Amino acid sequence: MRLIKTTLLSLFILLVIISSSFAQEDIKIKKSDYQIDFKEVGFKEAWKNIKEGEKLYSAGLGTFPQALAHYLKAYKYNPDCASLNYKIGVCYLATDKFYYAAEYLEKAYLKDNNIASDIHFMLARAYHFNLDFENAIEQYKAYYSSFSVKELEKLEINVDNYIKQCKYGQDLVNNPVRVIINNLSERVNSEYDDYNPVLHPTEDIMYFTSRRETDGKDKRYEGDNKYLENVFTSEQAGDLWKRPNILDNKLESKGNESVLTISKDGNKIYLYNGDENGGDIMVSELKNGSWKSPKGISNKILSKNKETTVTFSPEENEMFFVSNQEGTIGGMDIFYSKLDEKEKWTEPTNMGAAINTIYDEEGVYWHPTEDKLYFSSQGHNSMGGFDVFVIERDENGMWSSPVNLGYPINTPNDDIFFKMDENNKQAYYSSVRDNGFGGKDLYKVIFLGEEKELKLKTEDIFLAWNHKPKEDLFYKNPSEFKVDTALFMVGTVSDSKTGEGINFAKIELIDLEESRIIATGLTDTAGRYQIKIPKKKDYGVELTAKDYLFFVEIANLSQKQVVESKVTANFQLDKIDVGAKMILNNIFFETNKATIKEESTAELERVAKLLKENPTIRLEISGHTDNVGSYRANQKLSESRAKSVVDYLIQQGVAAGRLEYKGYSFNQPVADNNTAEGRARNRRVEFKVLSK
């Protein structure tokens, strides 16, 4: 596989992701952490997938999808390996499946909260992309607080700016603009990055840039291991766009090229060429039905630095372009030039600090008929990544302050290369969204008139650790209007003694009829949670939190009142303290025997997990009976059952020295032995914390 060093236009757009979100720690998946001692079947094949995944992961972003495929196969053997969950989460984050990223990163954190030095940052990015701004802010703060003062001075990631983006995002999401956003379909978009749509003046041909595979011999860029850029065209047929074809090979460079804009008469096409001076704007003329070899746009404009996107006024006598040449305020800035009396371009000038920021600006586009300039920026009040902004020039030549086009046009990821039509009715642009086909996709935005209502569709969400959630987990897609009958289970998880909320407690909701997990959530810093539920009925609930005993109970939602689409259920957890006891209600034995039934496995695995996650604690496992029969017989039975539980836990890898077993016969009842219900409650297994 040959890697090319030529500069891509998309590299600048992806820079925020590469340099921050995915400057992740490349932790290794150790065999000792991954292999399950008692489970030899399937390990050999699973470990092969781990090794293949590690190679592809280390190669870079371009092969993350392939790495993910191997990791997911390996996950079937051991879904509880923290390092594997971390890498699956990072791969999903890099491949734009943010809803899955949050799931696996949360699981990695809950398995080992020190799994990676950047785990809080990765969680923050996943929450941020999922519009879960409150949790994102908490995770950014947790990441920030993990550094010393000296380390913060060297930290390249601007955590404060990410927090600002989350706060801007909360405002923008709460005041959505009235639009419909349609993906141009898989006929046009691919599983790779597709971006910068440019319409021919006739509007029946669309040019765009793609980093898709074309002939099986495609070269990859060294910076991110993705395929190089090529320009494609698609023809319109009615309301649909046909499958694209690669553009005339005369416009191809040795490395890559990206389409930027096309002249009003359709006779000039402007391209970005990464082979020239680290990235230059080139122009090709159409003569006798074919494109000529591209040439540099102008010596006044081009520099030894990077020039990326460009746009022209309707009269084509004014030019705006993006560059990091001398005079930038920070990163890539927008520059301005115009034709003088000799039809030569003037020396470019920076548009100033009111428009350019210390972050990158990109994707400039002049409105076809109005004095408006659209561009994308990582600064101003961006909600994350590049957001689309517009500025307008008044009759005195003064530009207005940049205005964010709002949510859902903008998202916490990159939204860029926005092209408005002359009637302000529709636009095309590139975005990373939950209904995409991979990477950036091309979208059409339809602006709704004032007399119409914003139509939103919110489907039921099914989220579970071991079950595939629906892919519209967080985004609120504008679509046909439906009455939202969604229900939410809400409440708090608190410390049973202090009453204080417990942060990052995991809640798993179990459908009792189907015996499967249907939703999972985490509490915030105040111990609050909110989980969307399919309907109001009884569910099983399992709660786990660091330094606390696990908790399993039935949530009787069918008996609770619904208030504003919410059903409240609060829970309390006991801290792992010496002397703390817990009844294991879901361990079952054959009648009058110490043989553990198969349906006890889930409960026993919870205990094993508790011991593994808290490697210093010691437990006493105790058996208890009702008062039917002799004391001696019940003593023997209760002790045998406790020993069976200990033996099982030792088989799970728990050191024998951490466990004791005792039988208490019917000496420690928890209910009245005079009733059948009371006797059933007294027949139980408990554990007690002996030491921490």
C-alpha positions in Angstrom: 0.0 0.0 0.0 1.6 3.2 -1.2 1.2 6.3 1.0 1.5 9.8 -0.6 2.6 12.9 1.2 0.8 15.4 -1.1 -1.6 17.7 0.8 -5.4 17.2 0.6 -8.0 19.8 0.9 -9.9 17.5 3.2 -6.9 17.3 5.5 -7.6 20.9 6.7 -11.2 20.2 7.2 -10.4 17.0 9.2 -7.6 18.7 11.1 -9.7 19.3 14.2 -10.6 15.7 14.3 -7.1 14.3 13.6 -5.3 16.6 16.0 -7.7 16.4 18.9 -10.5 13.9 18.8 -8.3 11.1 17.4 -4.9 12.0 18.9 -5.9 9.1 21.0 -3.7 6.9 23.2 -2.8 3.8 21.2 -3.2 1.4 24.1 -2.4 -2.2 23.4 -4.9 -5.1 24.0 -2.9 -7.5 26.2 -3.6 -11.2 25.9 -3.6 -11.5 29.7 -6.5 -9.0 29.8 -8.4 -10.4 26.9 -8.1 -14.2 27.3 -10.7 -15.8 29.5 -9.1 -18.6 31.6 -12.0 -21.1 31.5 -13.0 -20.3 27.9 -10.5 -21.8 25.4 -13.1 -22.4 22.7 -12.9 -19.6 20.2 -9.9 -17.9 21.6 -7.4 -18.7 18.9 -9.6 -17.2 16.1 -10.5 -14.2 18.3 -6.9 -13.4 19.0 -6.2 -13.5 15.3 -8.8 -10.8 14.9 -7.3 -8.8 17.7 -3.9 -8.8 16.0 -5.3 -7.9 12.6 -7.3 -5.1 14.2 -4.2 -3.7 16.0 -2.3 -3.5 12.7 -5.1 -1.7 10.9 -5.7 0.6 13.9 -2.1 1.6 14.1 -2.0 2.4 10.3 -4.4 5.4 10.7 -7.9 6.7 10.3 -8.3 5.3 6.7 -8.3 1.7 8.0 -10.2 2.2 11.2 -13.4 0.7 9.5 -11.5 -2.5 8.8 -9.9 -2.5 12.2 -13.4 -2.1 13.7 -14.7 -5.1 11.8 -11.9 -7.3 13.3 -12.5 -5.9 16.8 -16.2 -6.6 16.7 -15.5 -10.2 15.8 -13.1 -10.5 18.7 -15.7 -8.8 21.0 -17.9 -11.9 20.7 -15.3 -13.9 22.5 -14.8 -11.4 25.4 -17.2 -8.4 25.5 -15.8 -7.3 28.9 -12.2 -6.4 27.9 -11.8 -2.7 28.7 -9.1 -2.1 26.2 -11.1 -3.7 23.4 -14.2 -1.7 24.3 -12.0 1.5 24.3 -10.7 0.8 20.8 -14.1 -0.1 19.4 -15.4 3.1 20.8 -12.6 5.2 19.2 -13.1 3.4 15.9 -16.8 4.2 16.0 -16.0 7.8 16.9 -13.6 8.0 13.9 -16.1 6.4 11.5 -18.9 8.7 12.5 -21.1 6.3 14.4 -21.2 8.4 17.5 -24.1 6.7 19.2 -22.1 3.4 19.2 -18.9 5.2 20.2 -20.6 6.5 23.4 -21.8 3.0 24.2 -18.4 1.3 24.0 -16.4 4.1 25.6 -18.8 4.1 28.5 -18.4 0.4 28.9 -14.6 0.7 28.8 -14.7 3.4 31.5 -17.0 1.4 33.7 -14.7 -1.7 33.3 -11.6 0.3 34.1 -11.8 4.0 34.7 -8.0 4.3 34.1 -8.1 2.4 30.8 -6.5 5.3 28.9 -5.3 8.8 29.9 -7.7 10.3 27.4 -10.8 8.3 28.3 -12.6 11.4 29.6 -11.8 13.3 26.5 -13.0 10.5 24.2 -16.2 10.2 26.2 -16.6 14.0 26.0 -16.2 13.9 22.2 -18.7 11.1 21.9 -21.3 12.9 24.1 -20.6 16.2 22.2 -21.2 14.6 18.8 -24.4 13.0 20.2 -25.8 16.4 21.3 -25.5 15.2 24.9 -23.9 18.5 25.9 -24.3 18.3 29.7 -22.4 15.0 29.9 -19.9 16.3 27.4 -19.1 19.3 29.5 -18.7 17.1 32.6 -16.3 14.9 30.8 -14.3 17.8 29.3 -13.9 19.1 32.9 -12.8 15.7 34.2 -10.2 15.5 31.4 -9.0 19.0 32.1 -8.7 18.3 35.9 -6.5 15.3 35.2 -3.5 17.5 34.3 -1.2 19.5 36.5 -0.7 23.2 36.0 2.5 22.6 34.1 1.0 19.9 31.9 -1.9 22.2 31.1 0.5 24.8 29.7 1.7 22.3 27.2 -1.8 20.9 26.4 -2.6 21.4 22.7 -6.2 20.6 23.1 -8.3 23.7 23.9 -10.8 22.2 26.4 -12.3 25.6 27.2 -13.3 26.1 23.6 -15.0 22.6 23.5 -17.0 23.6 26.6 -18.0 26.8 24.9 -19.1 24.9 21.8 -21.3 22.7 24.0 -23.0 25.8 25.5 -23.5 27.3 22.1 -24.9 23.9 21.0 -27.5 23.9 23.8 -28.8 27.3 22.7 -28.8 26.4 19.0 -30.6 23.0 19.5 -33.2 24.7 21.7 -34.0 27.1 18.8 -33.9 25.0 15.6 -34.3 26.5 12.2 -37.1 25.4 10.0 -35.6 23.2 7.3 -35.7 19.7 5.8 -32.3 18.1 5.2 -32.1 15.2 2.7 -29.2 13.0 2.0 -28.5 12.8 -1.8 -28.7 9.0 -1.4 -26.2 6.2 -1.8 -26.3 6.6 -5.6 -24.1 9.7 -5.1 -22.6 9.3 -1.6 -20.2 6.5 -0.7 -18.9 4.9 2.5 -16.0 7.4 2.2 -15.8 11.2 2.5 -17.9 13.0 -0.2 -17.9 16.8 -0.1 -17.9 20.2 -1.7 -20.9 20.0 -4.1 -20.5 22.5 -7.0 -23.5 22.9 -9.4 -22.9 23.7 -13.1 -24.8 26.9 -14.1 -27.4 24.8 -15.9 -27.9 23.1 -12.5 -28.2 19.6 -14.2 -24.6 18.6 -13.4 -23.0 18.5 -10.0 -19.3 18.3 -9.4 -18.0 17.1 -6.1 -14.9 15.7 -4.4 -14.6 12.2 -3.0 -12.0 10.1 -1.3 -13.6 6.8 -2.4 -11.8 3.9 -3.8 -12.0 3.8 -7.6 -10.0 1.1 -9.4 -8.4 -0.9 -6.6 -5.1 0.8 -7.2 -5.9 4.0 -5.3 -3.1 5.6 -3.3 -3.5 6.7 0.3 -2.5 9.9 2.0 0.2 9.5 4.6 -1.5 11.9 7.1 -4.6 9.9 7.7 -4.3 6.7 5.6 -7.4 7.6 3.6 -7.6 7.5 -0.2 -6.6 10.6 -2.2 -9.1 13.0 -3.5 -10.7 12.8 -7.0 -13.4 14.9 -8.7 -16.6 13.3 -9.7 -19.7 14.4 -11.7 -23.3 13.4 -11.4 -26.1 14.3 -13.7 -29.6 15.1 -12.6 -32.6 13.0 -13.7 -35.8 14.6 -12.5 -35.5 15.0 -8.7 -32.7 12.4 -8.5 -28.9 12.5 -9.1 -27.4 9.6 -11.1 -24.4 7.6 -10.1 -21.3 9.7 -10.4 -18.3 9.3 -12.8 -14.8 10.4 -12.3 -14.0 13.7 -14.0 -11.9 14.1 -17.2 -8.5 12.7 -16.5 -6.9 15.9 -17.9 -7.8 17.5 -14.7 -6.1 14.9 -12.6 -2.9 15.6 -10.8 -0.3 13.1 -9.7 -1.7 13.1 -6.3 -5.1 14.6 -5.7 -7.5 17.3 -6.7 -10.6 18.8 -5.3 -13.3 20.8 -7.1 -13.9 24.3 -5.8 -16.2 26.3 -8.0 -17.2 26.8 -11.6 -17.7 30.1 -13.6 -21.1 31.5 -14.4 -20.7 30.5 -18.1 -19.5 27.1 -17.2 -16.2 27.5 -19.1 -13.8 27.7 -16.2 -13.5 25.2 -13.3 -11.4 25.9 -10.3 -9.6 23.1 -8.5 -7.5 22.6 -5.4 -4.2 20.9 -6.2 -2.2 19.6 -3.2 0.9 19.0 -5.3 1.6 22.7 -5.8 3.4 24.7 -3.1 1.7 22.7 -0.4 -1.8 23.4 -1.8 -2.8 25.9 -4.5 -5.9 27.0 -6.4 -5.8 26.1 -10.1 -8.1 26.9 -13.0 -8.9 25.0 -16.1 -10.7 26.3 -19.2 -13.1 24.5 -21.4 -12.1 24.7 -25.0 -13.5 22.6 -27.9 -15.5 20.5 -25.5 -12.6 19.4 -23.3 -10.8 20.7 -20.2 -7.3 22.1 -20.6 -4.5 21.3 -18.1 -5.0 23.4 -15.0 -2.9 26.5 -14.3 -2.3 28.6 -11.2 -5.0 31.2 -10.6 -2.7 34.2 -10.1 0.8 34.9 -8.8 -0.7 37.7 -6.6 -3.0 35.1 -4.9 -0.8 32.1 -4.7 1.9 31.8 -2.1 4.3 29.3 -0.7 1.6 28.7 1.9 -1.8 26.9 1.4 -4.6 28.3 -0.6 -7.7 26.2 -0.5 -11.3 27.2 -1.4 -12.3 30.2 -3.5 -15.4 32.0 -4.7 -16.2 35.0 -6.9 -18.8 37.7 -7.0 -21.6 37.4 -9.6 -19.7 39.9 -11.8 -16.5 37.8 -11.2 -14.5 41.0 -10.3 -14.2 40.2 -6.6 -12.5 37.1 -5.2 -12.6 35.6 -1.7 -10.3 32.7 -0.9 -9.0 30.8 2.1 -5.3 30.7 3.0 -2.8 30.5 5.9 -0.4 32.9 4.1 1.2 35.8 5.9 -1.3 38.0 7.7 -3.5 35.3 9.1 -5.2 35.8 12.5 -5.0 32.1 13.2 -5.0 28.9 11.1 -6.8 29.3 7.8 -8.4 32.7 7.1 -10.5 34.3 4.5 -8.7 36.8 2.2 -10.2 39.3 -0.3 -8.9 40.6 -3.7 -10.5 42.4 -6.6 -9.7 43.2 -10.3 -8.0 46.6 -10.8 -8.3 48.8 -13.9 -5.8 46.6 -15.7 -7.9 43.5 -15.0 -5.3 42.2 -12.6 -6.0 40.9 -9.1 -4.9 43.2 -6.3 -2.8 42.1 -3.4 -5.0 40.1 -1.1 -6.1 41.5 2.3 -7.3 39.6 5.4 -11.0 40.2 6.0 -10.2 41.0 9.7 -10.8 39.8 13.2 -14.6 40.4 13.0 -14.9 37.6 10.5 -11.7 35.5 10.8 -10.9 33.9 14.2 -7.9 32.3 15.8 -9.4 29.0 14.6 -9.9 27.8 11.0 -12.3 29.3 8.4 -13.1 27.3 5.3 -15.5 26.7 2.4 -16.2 30.3 1.2 -19.2 30.8 -1.2 -20.7 34.0 -2.5 -24.5 34.1 -2.9 -25.5 34.1 -6.6 -27.4 37.3 -6.5 -26.9 39.0 -3.1 -24.0 40.6 -1.3 -23.8 37.6 1.1 -20.8 35.4 1.8 -21.2 32.0 3.3 -18.3 30.2 5.0 -17.6 27.6 7.7 -15.7 28.3 10.9 -14.5 26.5 13.9 -14.7 29.8 15.8 -17.5 32.3 16.6 -20.4 30.5 18.2 -19.8 27.1 16.5 -21.4 24.2 18.2 -18.5 22.0 17.3 -16.2 21.3 14.3 -17.0 23.6 11.3 -20.4 25.4 11.4 -21.8 27.3 8.5 -22.1 31.1 8.9 -23.2 34.0 6.7 -22.2 37.7 6.6 -23.9 40.4 4.5 -22.4 43.6 3.0 -24.4 46.8 3.3 -24.5 49.7 0.8 -21.5 51.3 2.5 -19.4 48.1 1.9 -19.4 47.1 5.6 -19.8 43.5 6.5 -22.2 42.3 9.2 -21.2 40.1 12.1 -21.2 36.4 11.2 -24.5 34.6 11.9 -24.7 30.9 12.6 -27.2 29.2 10.2 -28.4 27.2 13.2 -29.3 23.7 14.1 -30.0 21.3 12.4 -28.1 22.7 9.5 -25.1 22.8 11.8 -24.1 19.9 14.1 -21.3 19.3 16.5 -19.3 17.8 13.6 -18.1 19.4 10.4 -20.7 21.2 8.3 -19.0 22.8 5.3 -19.1 23.9 1.6 -22.5 25.4 1.9 -24.0 26.6 -1.5 -27.2 28.6 -1.4 -29.4 29.0 -4.5 -30.3 32.4 -5.8 -33.9 32.2 -4.4 -32.8 31.2 -0.9 -35.1 28.2 -1.2 -32.5 25.4 -1.1 -28.9 24.7 -0.7 -26.3 21.9 -1.0 -23.5 21.2 1.4 -21.4 18.6 3.1 -22.1 17.2 6.6 -21.5 14.3 8.9 -24.9 13.1 10.1 -26.5 10.1 11.6 -28.3 9.1 8.4 -25.1 9.2 6.3 -23.4 6.4 4.4 -19.9 7.0 5.9 -17.7 10.1 6.5 -18.9 13.3 5.0 -22.0 13.1 2.7 -23.7 15.5 0.3 -27.0 16.9 1.5 -29.7 19.1 0.1 -31.3 21.7 2.5 -34.8 22.8 1.8 -35.9 26.0 3.7 -39.5 26.0 4.8 -41.7 29.1 4.5 -43.1 30.9 7.5 -46.6 29.4 6.9 -45.3 25.9 7.3 -44.5 24.0 10.5 -41.2 22.4 11.4 -41.8 18.7 11.1 -39.7 16.5 13.3 -39.6 12.8 13.7 -38.5 11.2 16.9 -38.5 7.4 16.9 -38.3 5.1 19.8 -34.7 4.5 21.1 -33.5 1.1 22.0 -30.1 1.2 23.6 -28.5 -1.9 25.1 -24.9 -2.9 25.8 -25.2 -6.1 23.8 -27.9 -5.1 21.3 -27.6 -2.9 18.3 -29.3 0.5 19.0 -31.2 2.4 16.3 -29.0 4.8 14.4 -31.0 8.0 15.2 -30.1 7.7 18.8 -29.5 11.4 19.5 -30.1 13.6 16.5 -33.5 15.1 15.9 -34.1 14.6 12.2 -36.5 17.1 10.5 -39.0 14.9 8.7 -42.7 14.3 8.5 -44.7 15.4 11.5 -45.8 12.7 14.0 -47.2 13.1 17.4 -44.4 12.1 19.8 -45.7 9.6 22.2 -42.3 8.8 23.7 -42.0 8.0 27.4 -39.0 8.5 29.5 -38.0 6.8 32.8 -36.3 9.5 34.9 -34.9 9.8 38.4 -31.8 9.8 40.6 -29.4 7.2 41.8 -28.0 8.1 45.3 -25.9 6.9 48.2 -28.2 5.0 50.6 -26.5 6.7 53.6 -25.7 10.2 52.5 -28.4 10.7 50.0 -25.9 12.3 47.6 -26.2 11.6 43.9 -23.8 9.1 42.4 -21.9 10.1 39.3 -21.5 7.7 36.4 -23.8 5.0 37.7 -24.7 2.7 34.9 -28.4 1.7 34.5 -29.5 -1.2 32.4 -33.1 -1.7 31.6 -34.3 -5.3 31.1 -37.4 -6.3 29.2 -38.8 -9.0 31.5 -40.8 -10.7 28.7 -37.9 -10.9 26.3 -35.2 -11.4 29.0 -32.9 -8.9 27.2 -31.4 -5.5 27.9 -33.3 -2.8 25.9 -31.7 0.4 27.1 -28.7 1.7 29.0 -27.8 5.0 30.6 -25.4 6.8 32.8 -26.1 9.3 35.6 -24.7 12.8 35.5 -22.8 14.5 38.3 -25.9 15.0 40.3 -26.9 11.3 40.0 -29.7 12.1 37.6 -30.6 9.9 34.6 -33.1 9.8 31.7 -33.8 6.7 29.6 -36.3 6.5 26.8 -38.6 3.5 27.2 -40.9 1.8 24.6 -44.0 1.8 26.8 -45.1 2.0 30.4 -44.7 -1.4 32.0 -42.6 -3.2 34.5 -38.9 -3.6 33.7 -35.9 -5.2 35.4 -33.3 -2.7 36.4 -29.6 -3.4 37.1 -27.4 -0.6 38.5 -23.6 -0.6 38.9 -21.3 2.2 40.1 -17.7 2.4 41.1 -17.2 1.7 44.9 -20.8 0.6 45.3 -22.5 -2.8 45.5 -24.5 -3.7 42.4 -28.3 -3.5 42.6 -31.0 -5.5 40.8 -34.7 -4.9 41.1 -38.0 -4.7 39.4 -39.1 -1.2 38.4 -42.9 -1.3 38.7 -43.5 1.5 36.2 -47.0 0.1 35.4 -48.1 1.3 38.8 -46.6 4.8 38.5 -48.1 8.0 37.2 -47.0 9.5 33.9 -46.2 13.2 34.3 -45.3 15.2 31.1 -44.2 11.9 29.3 -42.0 10.9 32.3 -42.2 8.1 34.8 -40.0 8.6 37.9 -38.0 5.8 39.5 -35.4 6.6 42.1 -32.8 4.2 43.4 -30.2 4.0 46.2 -26.9 2.0 46.2 -24.9 0.8 49.2 -21.3 1.7 49.4 -18.7 -1.1 49.6 -17.9 -0.9 53.3 -16.8 -3.5 55.7 -19.9 -5.3 57.1 -22.1 -4.3 54.1 -24.4 -7.1 53.1 -26.3 -7.9 50.0 -29.0 -10.6 49.3 -28.5 -12.4 46.0 -32.1 -12.8 45.1 -31.5 -14.5 41.7 -29.4 -17.5 42.8 -31.5 -20.7 42.5 -30.9 -24.3 43.5 -32.5 -27.6 42.8 -34.9 -28.6 45.6 -33.2 -29.7 48.8 -29.8 -29.8 46.9 -26.8 -27.5 46.6 -26.8 -27.8 42.8 -26.9 -24.3 41.2 -29.5 -23.9 38.5 -28.5 -22.4 35.1 -30.7 -19.3 35.6 -28.4 -18.2 38.4 -25.5 -17.5 36.0 -26.3 -13.8 35.5 -26.3 -13.1 39.3 -23.2 -15.1 39.9 -21.4 -13.2 37.1 -22.4 -9.9 38.8 -20.7 -11.1 42.0 -17.6 -12.2 40.0 -17.5 -8.9 38.2 -17.7 -7.0 41.5 -14.8 -8.9 42.9 -12.7 -8.4 39.8 -13.3 -4.7 39.7 -12.5 -4.4 43.4 -9.5 -6.7 43.7 -8.8 -5.9 47.4 -12.2 -6.8 48.9 -13.0 -10.2 50.7 -16.4 -11.6 50.9 -18.3 -14.1 53.1 -20.8 -16.0 51.1 -23.6 -17.3 53.4 -26.5 -19.7 52.9 -29.8 -19.3 54.7 -33.0 -21.5 54.9 -36.5 -21.3 56.3 -37.4 -23.2 59.5 -39.0 -26.2 57.8 -37.1 -29.3 58.9 -34.4 -29.8 61.5 -31.7 -27.2 62.3 -29.0 -29.7 61.5 -30.3 -30.6 58.0 -30.8 -26.9 57.2 -27.3 -26.1 58.5 -25.8 -28.6 56.2 -27.9 -27.5 53.2 -27.2 -23.8 53.8 -23.4 -24.4 54.1 -23.3 -26.6 51.0 -25.2 -24.0 48.9 -22.8 -21.3 50.1 -19.8 -23.5 49.2 -21.3 -24.1 45.7 -21.4 -20.4 45.1 -17.8 -20.0 46.3 -16.7 -22.9 44.0 -18.4 -21.2 41.1 -16.7 -17.9 41.7 -13.3 -19.5 42.0 -13.9 -21.1 38.6 -14.5 -17.6 37.3 -10.9 -16.6 38.3 -11.5 -15.2 41.8 -8.7 -16.1 44.2 -9.9 -18.6 46.9 -8.3 -16.6 49.6 -10.8 -13.8 49.0 -13.8 -15.9 49.8 -15.3 -17.6 52.9 -18.5 -19.6 53.1 -20.8 -20.3 56.0 -24.2 -21.8 56.6 -26.6 -20.1 59.0 -29.5 -22.6 58.8 -32.6 -20.5 59.9 -30.8 -18.4 62.5 -30.9 -15.2 60.5 -34.4 -14.8 59.1 -35.3 -11.6 57.1 -39.1 -12.4 57.1 -41.8 -14.2 59.0 -41.4 -18.0 58.7 -45.1 -18.4 59.4 -46.1 -17.4 55.9 -45.2 -19.0 52.5 -44.0 -15.6 51.2 -41.8 -15.1 54.3 -40.3 -18.6 54.1 -39.5 -18.0 50.4 -37.6 -14.8 51.3 -35.7 -16.6 54.0 -34.4 -19.2 51.6 -31.5 -17.1 50.2 -27.8 -16.6 49.6 -26.1 -13.4 50.8 -22.6 -12.0 50.8 -21.0 -9.7 53.4 -17.9 -7.6 52.9 -15.2 -8.8 55.3 -12.4 -6.3 54.3 -11.7 -3.7 51.6 
